[in-house]
Amino acid sequence: MTGHDPETEPRWFDAYCPLRNVSSSYPPTILIHGTADTDVPFDESANMEEQLSHFNVKHDFLRVPDGSHCLWKESAAVKAQIFHKAMDFVTAQMS
């Protein structure tokens, strides 16, 4: 990525930006994001959900209130609940 400037070459980064690659053939997607993530802005997932909806891609967005990046601060019970919801989505896509 070095040697490229997003200001002068924004299209060069397209392949690395999922938001720019959504289409109606995009695979079913589950987004899991903590609202208190300080590494990746929550809006990134919100924007991705908007694109997935625009192209009618099957998806689910699990918002974790006050959730941290990678959910590393969350309890085992919270992580288990998220895991089960995510697996329900994956299982539904395989049927």
N, C-alpha and C positions, 0 to 999 in steps of 0.2 A: 504494500500500500504506500510505502514511502515513494517519494518522487512524484506524487500526484496530489493536486490541489483541489479539494472539493468545491472551492469557489470558482475556479476556472475550468475544471473538468468534471462537473457533477455527474454526467452520464457514465464516466469511467467506473463509478462506484455502484452502478445498477446491479451488477451480478452479486454484490455483497449485501444488498439491502432487500430483505424479504418483502417489505412494504411495496417496493417497486416491481415485484415479480408476481403479484397475485393475479390470477385469471380464473375463469370459470372451470379450468381443469386443475386447479390447485387442490392438493389432497385435503381430506378432512383434518382439521387442526384444533388442538386444544391449547388455550393460552392460560397460564397460571402466573399471576403477578400480585405481589404484595403492594398495597397502596403506600407503604412507607419505605419502599425500596429507594436507597440513596445512590445506587450504582447505575441502574437503568431506569430512566423516568417511566412512571406508570403510564403516561400518555403514549409511549411507544406501543404498548399492548392495546390501548384504547383505539389508537389509529389503525392498528392491524385488524382489530375487530371490525372497524368501519369498512375497511377494504374487503374483508372476507364477506361481510354482509352485502356489500355492493355487488359482488360477483356471485352471490348465492352459494358460497362455499359452506359446507357443513362445518360447524365449529361450535365450540363452547368457550366461554371466558370465565374462569374461576378467579374472582377478585378476592384477595385475602386482606380483610380490613386490618390496617396497621401492620401488615406483613412485611418482613425484611427481605433483602436480596437473598435468593436461594432458600428462603424461609429458614435460615440458620438460627434465628432467634425463637422460632415457634416451638410449641410443645409437641411432644410425640403424638398426643391426641389430635391436635390440629393437623399435623402432617398426615396422620392416618386417614382422617376425614377427606383431605384433599386427594390423597392417593386413591381412595375408593371411588371418589367422583370421577377422577381421571380414568381409572380403569373401566368404569361404567361406560364412559364415552368411547373408549377404544373398543371395548367389547361390542357395543352397539354398531360400530362401523364395520366390524368383521362379520356381522350377520347378514 
